[in-house]
Amino acid sequence: MKLVLEYALSMNSATKVLDLMFELKRKPSINTGKMWMLKVGYYKLMEKKEEAEDWIWIIDHSIQLGKEKCLIILAVREQELPKTRALKYEDVEIIELAPVEKSTGEIVYQQLEKVKEKTGIPRAIVSDMGSDIKCGVRKFQEINKETCHIYDLKHKIAILVRDILESDEQWSEFRKFSNQLIRKLQNTKFAGYRPPRQREKARYMNIEPLVRWGKSMLIKKELLDGIEKKSDEEIKLQINLEELSRFKEDIEIWDEMIQFISIIERFMNIHYFQNNSYKKFLELHSDKFNSLKTENAKLLATQILNFIKEQQKVCKEDERLLHSSEILESLFGKFKFLEKEQSKSSFTNLILSVGAMVSKNTKSTILTALESVTTPMINAWSESKIGITIQAQKKELYSHT
């Protein structure tokens, strides 16, 4: 089996692995691939971390069906932050996976104190400032005064955007129009022109797709207007887009806001928080700031820069601190995709796969994980951390019929 694993790692091809297994007259069970992934995740979670003063923790809760939450903590050393790019999965390590039925500030505090034993006192904790996490970190800071708490920049921007757009009647009308258009176009030849659906949760964190759709459809409408002989469906589409014209100026305003957000995010993904972030941004992009045309864009830009100016105060001289928990949000999305239908149910030991998705998956790491972690170890962790799952409850229920 070790020969098979080495071949898989070197060739990175499931087809070739299966071919080799057939040659060896062996075949993997239906759960083999899943178990390999869980073993790697378990190994990385349990692997001893180096104690240091420059650890940065990234924390948040992932929520499943029922009452369950799972506190996930990723971490990166300040000295290992990338110099010219945003964080990638390979840059961070898994520090904690803590499923709980409920979470309070006290529970989060106790979890953080326990995790401190793995890395030492962290230099910074980055989160979206959820109420229980905020309370837990505040209590943690009372004892561990070296630790600063950084508000995720992307969430802060979403709050600022929300405050602007919720008082904008045109934005409300635009969203209503786009939702109606989804239904009108979904069973037509032009179904591909439907507006993107916005999630109710965190919808202000990603308004860009809807605004970009609006810009593109205004161009499409101009093209349709220039066609003399139109098909019946083109005429219907043109009629449906007539109302879009009244949002043209508003779309330009919203687009300018989005463009400035993109500039800010690109800057921060390269430079991170430093004690001169505000000054450095204006040195590099003052022309972009001064050329803003609309009042909403100017207001948003000013608020974001004031937030950066305030947050940078936690940085020491020549120190770079992480500004965003976006990589954890991305990891949640990747995990949900892996779960597929399971994401609508309770946590299972598949949550360990999160550990396999981060840090570097070297040949040595994977082989060590597969050789040292046993299935009983995975089962024991699951029983201790997760307990009886919804799937187990269903299996038990229907076993009586």
C-alpha positions in Angstrom: 0.0 0.0 0.0 2.9 2.4 0.7 4.0 1.9 -2.9 0.5 2.9 -4.1 0.6 6.0 -2.0 4.0 7.1 -3.2 2.9 6.6 -6.7 -0.3 8.6 -6.1 1.7 11.5 -4.6 4.3 11.6 -7.3 1.9 11.3 -10.3 -1.1 13.1 -8.8 -3.5 10.9 -10.8 -6.3 8.8 -9.4 -6.5 6.9 -12.7 -2.9 5.7 -12.5 -3.4 4.8 -8.8 -6.3 2.6 -9.7 -4.4 1.0 -12.6 -1.6 0.2 -10.2 -4.0 -1.3 -7.7 -5.5 -3.6 -10.4 -2.0 -4.7 -11.2 -1.4 -5.5 -7.6 -4.8 -7.3 -7.5 -6.0 -4.9 -4.8 -8.8 -2.4 -4.7 -9.7 0.4 -2.4 -12.9 0.3 -0.4 -15.5 2.9 -1.0 -14.3 4.8 2.1 -10.6 4.6 1.4 -10.2 8.0 -0.1 -12.2 9.7 2.5 -10.3 8.0 5.3 -7.0 9.0 3.8 -8.2 12.6 3.9 -9.4 12.4 7.5 -6.1 10.9 8.6 -4.1 13.8 7.0 -6.5 16.3 8.6 -6.3 14.6 12.0 -2.5 14.5 11.8 -2.2 18.2 11.0 -4.6 19.1 13.8 -2.7 17.1 16.4 0.8 17.9 15.1 2.8 19.8 17.7 3.1 23.5 16.9 6.1 25.6 17.7 5.5 28.0 20.5 6.2 31.6 19.5 5.2 35.2 20.2 4.2 36.1 16.7 1.3 33.7 16.0 -1.8 35.2 14.4 -5.0 33.3 15.0 -7.9 33.5 12.5 -11.1 32.4 14.1 -14.8 32.0 13.3 -17.7 29.6 13.7 -19.1 27.3 11.0 -22.8 26.5 11.5 -24.6 23.3 10.5 -28.2 22.1 10.9 -29.5 21.9 14.5 -27.8 23.6 17.4 -24.2 22.8 16.4 -21.4 25.2 15.7 -17.8 24.5 15.2 -15.1 26.9 16.2 -12.3 26.8 13.7 -8.9 28.4 14.3 -6.3 28.8 11.6 -2.9 30.4 12.4 0.1 31.9 10.7 3.3 33.3 12.0 3.8 37.0 11.5 7.3 36.3 10.1 5.7 33.9 7.5 3.1 36.3 6.1 3.6 36.5 2.4 5.4 39.6 1.2 3.5 40.5 -2.0 0.3 38.6 -2.0 -2.8 37.5 0.0 -2.8 34.4 2.2 -3.3 31.0 0.6 -4.4 27.8 2.2 -0.8 26.5 2.2 0.3 29.4 4.3 -1.9 28.7 7.3 -2.1 25.8 9.8 -5.1 24.2 11.5 -4.9 24.8 15.2 -8.4 23.9 16.5 -11.7 22.3 15.5 -14.1 22.6 18.4 -17.8 21.5 17.7 -20.2 22.8 20.3 -24.0 22.8 20.7 -23.9 26.4 21.9 -21.4 29.2 22.1 -21.0 32.0 24.6 -18.3 34.5 25.4 -17.2 32.3 28.3 -17.1 29.1 26.2 -15.0 30.9 23.5 -12.7 32.2 26.2 -12.1 28.7 27.6 -11.5 27.4 24.1 -8.9 30.1 23.5 -7.1 29.4 26.7 -6.9 25.8 25.8 -5.5 26.6 22.3 -2.9 28.9 23.9 -1.2 25.7 25.2 -0.5 24.7 21.6 1.1 27.9 20.2 1.8 30.2 23.1 0.0 33.5 23.5 -0.9 34.8 20.1 0.2 38.3 18.9 -3.2 38.9 17.3 -6.6 37.4 16.8 -8.5 38.2 13.6 -12.3 37.7 13.5 -15.6 39.2 12.2 -16.4 40.3 15.8 -19.4 38.0 16.3 -20.8 38.7 19.7 -19.7 35.5 21.5 -16.2 35.6 19.9 -15.8 39.3 20.7 -16.7 38.7 24.4 -14.5 35.7 24.6 -11.5 37.5 23.0 -12.0 40.5 25.3 -11.8 38.2 28.4 -8.8 36.5 26.9 -7.1 39.8 26.5 -7.6 40.7 30.1 -5.2 38.0 31.0 -3.1 37.9 27.8 -2.4 41.6 27.3 0.1 41.1 24.5 -2.8 40.0 22.2 -4.6 42.4 20.0 -8.0 41.8 18.4 -8.3 42.8 14.7 -11.7 43.4 13.0 -11.8 41.6 9.7 -11.6 44.3 7.0 -14.0 42.7 4.6 -16.8 42.4 7.3 -16.2 46.1 8.3 -16.5 47.2 4.7 -19.7 45.2 4.3 -21.1 47.0 7.4 -20.2 50.4 5.9 -21.7 49.4 2.5 -24.8 48.2 4.2 -25.3 51.5 6.1 -25.0 53.4 2.8 -27.2 51.2 0.7 -30.0 50.5 3.2 -30.8 54.2 3.1 -30.6 54.2 -0.7 -34.2 53.7 -2.1 -32.8 53.1 -5.6 -30.7 50.1 -4.4 -33.8 48.6 -2.8 -35.7 49.1 -6.1 -32.8 47.7 -8.1 -32.8 44.6 -6.1 -36.5 44.2 -6.4 -36.3 44.7 -10.2 -33.5 42.1 -10.5 -35.4 39.5 -8.4 -38.4 40.0 -10.7 -36.3 39.6 -13.8 -34.9 36.3 -12.6 -38.4 34.8 -12.7 -39.2 36.5 -16.1 -36.1 35.1 -17.8 -35.6 31.7 -16.2 -37.7 29.8 -18.8 -36.7 31.8 -21.9 -34.0 31.7 -24.5 -32.2 34.4 -22.5 -32.1 32.5 -19.2 -28.3 33.1 -19.2 -28.9 36.8 -18.8 -30.7 36.4 -15.4 -29.3 38.5 -12.6 -27.2 36.7 -10.0 -29.1 35.8 -6.8 -27.9 37.5 -3.7 -27.8 35.6 -0.5 -29.8 37.2 2.3 -26.9 36.4 4.8 -23.9 38.6 4.2 -25.3 40.0 1.0 -23.4 43.3 1.5 -20.1 41.4 1.4 -20.5 40.8 -2.3 -22.6 43.3 -4.2 -20.1 43.3 -7.1 -21.8 40.5 -9.2 -25.2 42.2 -9.2 -23.7 45.6 -10.1 -21.5 44.1 -12.8 -24.6 42.3 -14.2 -26.4 45.7 -14.3 -23.5 47.3 -16.2 -23.3 44.4 -18.7 -27.1 44.4 -19.3 -27.1 48.2 -20.0 -24.6 47.5 -22.8 -26.8 44.6 -24.0 -29.8 46.9 -24.0 -27.9 49.4 -26.2 -27.1 46.7 -28.6 -30.7 45.5 -28.7 -31.8 49.1 -29.3 -29.6 49.2 -32.4 -31.1 46.1 -34.0 -33.8 47.0 -36.5 -35.3 43.5 -37.0 -35.6 41.7 -33.7 -37.0 38.3 -32.9 -40.1 38.0 -30.6 -37.9 36.9 -27.7 -35.4 39.8 -28.3 -38.4 42.2 -28.2 -39.5 40.7 -24.9 -36.0 41.0 -23.5 -35.8 44.6 -24.6 -39.1 45.4 -23.0 -38.0 43.7 -19.7 -34.8 45.8 -19.8 -36.5 49.1 -20.3 -36.8 49.7 -16.6 -33.1 49.0 -16.1 -32.3 52.3 -17.8 -33.6 54.3 -14.8 -30.8 52.8 -12.7 -28.0 53.8 -15.1 -26.7 56.6 -12.9 -27.1 54.6 -9.7 -25.2 51.7 -11.2 -22.3 54.1 -12.0 -22.3 55.2 -8.4 -22.3 51.7 -7.0 -19.7 50.7 -9.4 -17.4 53.5 -8.3 -17.8 52.2 -4.7 -16.9 48.7 -5.8 -13.8 49.9 -7.7 -12.5 51.7 -4.6 -13.1 48.6 -2.5 -11.1 46.6 -4.9 -8.2 49.0 -4.7 -8.3 48.9 -0.9 -8.4 45.1 -0.8 -5.5 44.7 -3.3 -3.4 47.1 -1.3 -4.1 45.4 2.0 -3.5 41.9 0.5 0.0 43.0 -0.4 0.9 45.2 2.6 -1.3 44.0 5.4 -1.7 46.1 8.5 1.4 48.2 9.4 1.7 51.2 11.7 1.8 53.4 8.6 -0.8 51.7 6.4 -3.0 54.8 6.1 -0.1 57.0 5.0 1.3 54.4 2.6 -2.1 54.0 0.9 -2.4 57.7 0.3 1.2 57.8 -1.0 0.4 55.1 -3.6 -3.3 55.8 -4.4 -4.1 59.4 -3.5 -5.0 60.0 -7.1 -7.6 57.3 -7.0 -9.1 58.8 -3.8 -9.1 62.4 -5.1 -10.6 61.4 -8.4 -13.8 59.9 -6.9 -16.8 61.6 -8.4 -19.8 60.5 -6.4 -20.7 61.4 -2.8 -21.4 57.8 -1.8 -18.0 56.6 -3.0 -16.2 59.5 -1.3 -18.1 58.7 2.0 -17.3 55.0 1.8 -13.6 55.6 0.9 -13.2 58.1 3.8 -14.8 55.6 6.3 -12.6 52.7 5.1 -9.4 54.8 5.4 -10.4 56.0 8.8 -11.0 52.4 9.9 -7.5 51.5 8.6 -6.0 54.5 10.4 -7.6 53.3 13.7 -6.7 49.6 13.3 -3.1 50.3 12.4 -2.5 51.6 15.9 -2.1 48.0 17.2 0.9 47.4 15.0 4.4 47.8 16.4 7.3 49.4 14.5 8.2 47.2 11.4 5.4 44.8 12.3 2.9 43.4 9.7 -0.4 42.0 11.0 -3.1 40.1 9.2 -6.1 42.3 8.2 -8.7 39.7 7.1 -10.3 36.4 8.0 -11.3 35.9 4.4 -9.2 32.8 4.0 -11.4 31.1 6.7 -14.6 32.2 4.9 -13.2 30.7 1.7 -12.3 27.5 3.6 -15.9 27.2 4.9 -17.1 27.4 1.3 -14.7 24.7 0.2 -15.8 22.5 3.0 -19.5 23.0 2.2 -18.8 22.0 -1.4 -17.0 18.9 -0.2 -20.0 18.0 2.1 -22.6 18.6 -0.7 -25.9 17.4 0.7 -24.2 16.6 4.1 -23.9 20.4 4.6 -27.7 20.5 5.4 -27.2 18.1 8.2 -25.0 17.9 11.4 -21.3 17.8 11.6 -19.6 14.5 11.1 -15.9 13.5 11.3 -15.7 15.0 7.7 -14.9 18.2 9.5 -11.4 16.8 9.9 -10.9 17.3 6.2 -10.5 21.0 6.9 -7.1 20.2 8.3 -6.1 18.4 5.1 -7.0 21.5 3.0 -4.5 23.8 4.7 -0.7 24.0 5.1 1.7 22.3 2.7 0.7 18.7 1.7 4.2 17.3 1.1 4.9 13.7 0.3 6.5 13.3 3.7 3.6 14.8 5.6 1.0 12.7 3.9 3.0 9.4 4.2 3.6 10.1 7.9 -0.1 10.9 8.4 -1.3 7.7 6.7 1.2 5.5 8.5 0.8 7.0 12.0 -3.0 7.8 12.2 -5.3 4.8 12.6 -9.0 4.5 12.0 -9.7 3.9 15.8 -8.0 7.2 16.4 -10.4 9.0 14.0 -13.4 7.2 15.6 -12.3 8.1 19.1 -11.9 11.8 18.1 -15.3 11.8 16.5 -17.0 10.2 19.5 -15.3 12.7 21.9 -15.8 15.9 19.8 -19.0 15.2 17.8 -21.0 12.5 19.5 -24.2 11.1 18.0 -24.8 12.7 14.6 -28.2 13.4 12.9 -27.3 10.6 10.4 -26.8 8.1 13.3 -30.1 9.2 14.8 -31.9 8.5 11.5 -30.2 5.2 11.1 -31.3 4.2 14.6 -34.8 5.4 14.0 -35.3 3.4 10.8 -33.6 0.3 12.1 -36.8 -0.4 14.1 -39.0 -0.7 10.9 
